[in-house]
């Protein structure tokens, strides 16, 4: 964090600190870890699966509807980035909602 000039602040439910400058921060617990191997069987990466146990959203990244309902994260304020692979990143300039399909009763999920 010091190299990136970021400020650590204590987390509430996990030991590692979170980053004070982050618009959104997730506190997570590791649930599974999977080694990823290439075609030659060499370990090239590790896939981590975690459970979010607490999240923090900066007030500046929130928006509220006119009815005063629950706040949501403003994509315009958040300006999220996407990691595309290697050293390549992208700016998310358009987002849309796509409802999940409903599985028929009795189907495996």
Residue frames relative to the residue before (quaternion, step in Angstrom):
aa qw qx qy qz dx dy dz
X 1.0000 0.0000 0.0000 0.0000 0.00 0.00 0.00
X 0.6245 0.5500 -0.3453 0.4339 3.57 1.01 -0.76
X 0.6290 0.5474 -0.3351 0.4386 3.60 0.97 -0.82
X 0.7331 0.3886 -0.2146 0.5153 3.59 1.05 -0.80
X 0.4203 -0.7273 0.4442 0.3115 3.60 1.31 0.06
X 0.4088 0.6919 -0.4768 0.3560 3.56 0.99 0.95
X 0.3964 -0.7359 0.5128 0.1957 3.54 -1.16 0.70
X 0.2718 -0.7562 0.5670 0.1810 3.62 -0.63 1.04
X 0.0430 -0.7623 0.6451 0.0309 3.55 -1.13 0.76
X 0.5910 -0.6005 0.3848 0.3770 3.61 -1.01 0.64
X 0.3815 -0.6710 0.5859 0.2471 3.53 -1.16 0.71
X 0.4921 -0.6807 0.4626 0.2837 3.57 -1.23 0.36
X 0.8196 0.2394 -0.0980 0.5112 3.60 1.06 -0.72
X 0.7458 0.2790 -0.1981 0.5715 3.60 1.23 -0.13
X 0.6194 -0.5941 0.3738 0.3518 3.58 -1.18 0.46
X 0.6767 0.4893 -0.3451 0.4285 3.67 0.76 -0.83
X 0.4827 -0.6608 0.4807 0.3152 3.59 -1.03 0.68
X 0.3583 -0.6797 0.5834 0.2632 3.53 -1.32 0.26
X 0.5383 -0.6267 0.4606 0.3244 3.58 -1.29 0.16
X 0.4503 -0.7273 0.4567 0.2441 3.55 -0.63 1.16
X 0.6957 0.4904 -0.2786 0.4448 3.62 1.00 -0.77
X 0.5172 0.6595 -0.4136 0.3555 3.63 1.23 -0.24
X 0.4461 -0.6800 0.5141 0.2727 3.58 -0.96 0.87
X 0.7716 0.0773 -0.0314 0.6306 3.57 1.15 -0.71
X 0.0062 0.7918 -0.6102 0.0251 3.58 -0.90 0.92
X 0.1966 -0.7693 0.6005 0.0940 3.54 -0.98 0.92
X 0.2031 -0.7053 0.6611 0.1555 3.54 -1.09 0.77
X 0.0129 -0.8356 0.5456 -0.0625 3.55 -0.67 1.13
X 0.2464 -0.7141 0.6317 0.1738 3.50 -1.33 0.47
X 0.4715 -0.6810 0.4896 0.2724 3.56 -0.94 0.94
X 0.1538 -0.7969 0.5805 0.0658 3.58 -0.86 1.00
X 0.7992 -0.0258 0.0412 0.5991 3.61 1.02 -0.78
X 0.1051 -0.7616 0.6366 0.0603 3.53 -1.24 0.57
X 0.0427 -0.8124 0.5810 -0.0261 3.59 -0.70 1.10
X 0.3456 -0.7126 0.5710 0.2162 3.56 -0.87 0.96
X 0.2193 -0.7494 0.6134 0.1182 3.56 -1.01 0.88
X 0.0944 -0.8082 0.5811 0.0145 3.57 -0.79 1.06
X 0.4470 -0.6730 0.5163 0.2839 3.54 -1.14 0.62
X 0.7584 -0.3889 0.2640 0.4515 3.59 -1.30 -0.04
X 0.6752 0.4774 -0.2866 0.4838 3.60 1.20 -0.49
X 0.5508 -0.6381 0.3782 0.3826 3.59 1.30 0.03
X 0.4821 0.6603 -0.4404 0.3709 3.59 1.26 0.21
X 0.4637 -0.6609 0.5172 0.2841 3.54 -1.01 0.88
X 0.0652 -0.8357 0.5452 -0.0080 3.59 -0.61 1.15
X 0.7981 -0.0078 0.0318 0.6017 3.59 1.17 -0.43
X 0.2587 -0.7271 0.6058 0.1933 3.53 -1.34 0.12
X 0.2479 -0.7495 0.5996 0.1310 3.55 -0.89 1.00
X 0.1300 -0.7957 0.5902 0.0407 3.56 -0.73 1.10
X 0.1233 -0.7633 0.6314 0.0584 3.56 -1.00 0.88
X 0.0182 -0.8329 0.5518 -0.0376 3.54 -0.62 1.14
X 0.3719 -0.6769 0.5857 0.2459 3.52 -1.37 0.29
X 0.3502 -0.7145 0.5640 0.2207 3.58 -0.79 1.00
X 0.1143 -0.8131 0.5699 0.0329 3.57 -0.71 1.11
X 0.7783 -0.0007 -0.0138 0.6277 3.61 1.28 -0.23
X 0.0209 -0.7844 0.6176 0.0538 3.55 -1.08 0.61
X 0.2188 -0.7592 0.6064 0.0894 3.50 -1.24 0.67
X 0.0456 -0.7849 0.6179 0.0088 3.59 -0.94 0.88
X 0.4356 -0.6914 0.5137 0.2612 3.56 -0.83 1.01
X 0.5995 -0.5920 0.4066 0.3532 3.58 -1.02 0.81
X 0.6498 0.5404 -0.3151 0.4317 3.60 1.01 -0.81
X 0.6891 0.4684 -0.2801 0.4768 3.62 1.19 -0.39
X 0.6076 0.5666 -0.3490 0.4337 3.60 1.28 0.07
X 0.0728 -0.7508 0.6512 0.0830 3.52 -1.31 0.45
X 0.2053 -0.7670 0.5976 0.1119 3.54 -1.17 0.62
X 0.4636 -0.6702 0.4921 0.3060 3.55 -1.04 0.71
X 0.6999 -0.4932 0.3266 0.4003 3.57 -1.30 0.34
X 0.6609 0.5142 -0.3065 0.4526 3.61 1.14 -0.51
X 0.4972 -0.6838 0.4159 0.3350 3.59 1.27 -0.02
X 0.3239 0.7695 -0.4919 0.2471 3.56 1.16 0.53
X 0.7671 -0.3252 0.2600 0.4880 3.52 -1.28 -0.26
X 0.4818 -0.6650 0.4770 0.3131 3.59 -1.01 0.72
X 0.1661 -0.7464 0.6342 0.1145 3.53 -1.28 0.50
X 0.5598 -0.5828 0.4581 0.3702 3.55 -1.26 0.36
X 0.3384 -0.7392 0.5532 0.1821 3.55 -0.87 1.00
X 0.3705 -0.7382 0.5184 0.2214 3.59 -0.58 1.11
X 0.6141 0.5436 -0.3484 0.4539 3.61 1.08 -0.64
X 0.6928 0.4514 -0.2765 0.4897 3.58 0.97 -0.82
X 0.6717 0.5195 -0.2960 0.4374 3.58 1.00 -0.82
X 0.0517 -0.8345 0.5407 0.0930 3.59 1.01 -0.89
X 0.0168 0.8575 -0.5139 0.0169 3.61 0.71 1.05
X 0.2987 -0.7133 0.6069 0.1836 3.53 -1.32 0.54
X 0.2550 -0.7423 0.5979 0.1629 3.53 -1.26 0.47
X 0.2912 -0.7148 0.6021 0.2044 3.58 -0.97 0.84
X 0.2239 -0.8249 0.5132 0.0776 3.53 -0.59 1.19
X 0.6686 -0.4497 0.3014 0.5098 3.58 1.22 -0.34
X 0.8011 0.1778 -0.1633 0.5477 3.55 -1.05 0.73
X 0.7442 -0.3331 0.2811 0.5062 3.56 -0.80 -1.04
X 0.5302 0.6563 -0.3882 0.3708 3.61 1.25 0.18
X 0.0442 -0.7771 0.6274 -0.0216 3.53 -0.99 1.01
X 0.1728 -0.7824 0.5872 0.1147 3.57 -1.23 0.34
X 0.4285 -0.6597 0.5514 0.2777 3.54 -1.29 0.42
X 0.3256 -0.7187 0.5794 0.2045 3.55 -0.94 0.89
X 0.0407 -0.8373 0.5449 -0.0205 3.56 -0.37 1.25
X 0.7768 0.1789 -0.1155 0.5927 3.57 1.25 -0.19
X 0.0055 0.7844 -0.6197 0.0252 3.56 -0.93 0.91
X 0.0374 -0.7882 0.6140 0.0181 3.57 -1.18 0.55
X 0.4438 -0.6647 0.5321 0.2794 3.54 -1.26 0.43
X 0.0152 -0.7678 0.6404 -0.0111 3.52 -1.08 0.81
X 0.3292 -0.7719 0.5030 0.2069 3.59 -0.27 1.22
X 0.4976 -0.6365 0.4982 0.3147 3.55 -1.12 0.70
X 0.4694 -0.6480 0.5029 0.3270 3.60 -1.02 0.67
X 0.4124 -0.6989 0.5312 0.2436 3.54 -1.12 0.68
X 0.3889 -0.7088 0.5399 0.2344 3.56 -0.86 0.98
X 0.5266 -0.6180 0.4629 0.3557 3.59 -1.04 0.68
X 0.6341 -0.5300 0.3847 0.4112 3.60 -1.12 0.57
X 0.8086 0.2703 -0.2145 0.4766 3.57 -0.98 0.89
X 0.5400 0.6177 -0.4151 0.3930 3.60 1.23 -0.18
X 0.5129 -0.6270 0.4905 0.3213 3.57 -1.18 0.61
X 0.2286 -0.7689 0.5815 0.1354 3.55 -1.06 0.74
